[in-house]
Amino acid sequence: MERPVTRTLLATFIEYAAVGKMKPLEWDRFIVAHYLDPQMEAARRECGRILGGSELRGVTDEKLDALRSLADKLRSGNLGTER
């Protein structure tokens, strides 16, 4: 049985995905899934947007910084969810 996806676990996935250490099943588990927690949902959408799909298409330094910042904000609970 898989452990539940928490903010910390999602943040760790984002950091791994940023450096190309993501497996296709992990993409499905973390990014295809939807979350009731508004910050986790916002982080999921932003990560998918930055990476541009399940295949890494070259993570630039700018994208790497954005993903790391996203993970940090998610862990600290400082991810704004307002539009």
C-alpha positions, 0 to 999 in steps of 0.5 A: 500500500502506498503512503498518502501524498502529503505536501512534503512528499509532493515537494520531494517529487517536484525536486526529483522531477526537476533534476530528471529523477522521475519515473513515468508511474511517479508522474501519474501518481503525483501530477495526474492525480488531483488534491483537495488541498488547495496548495497541493493542487496549485503546486501540481498544476504549476509543476505540470506547466513548468515541465510541459508534460510527462517527458522532461523537455530540457529543464533550464536553470530558470525552470529548475529555480522555479521548481525548487522555489515551488517545492520550498513554498509548498513545504512552508505553506507559503504557496499563494493559491489566489488567482 
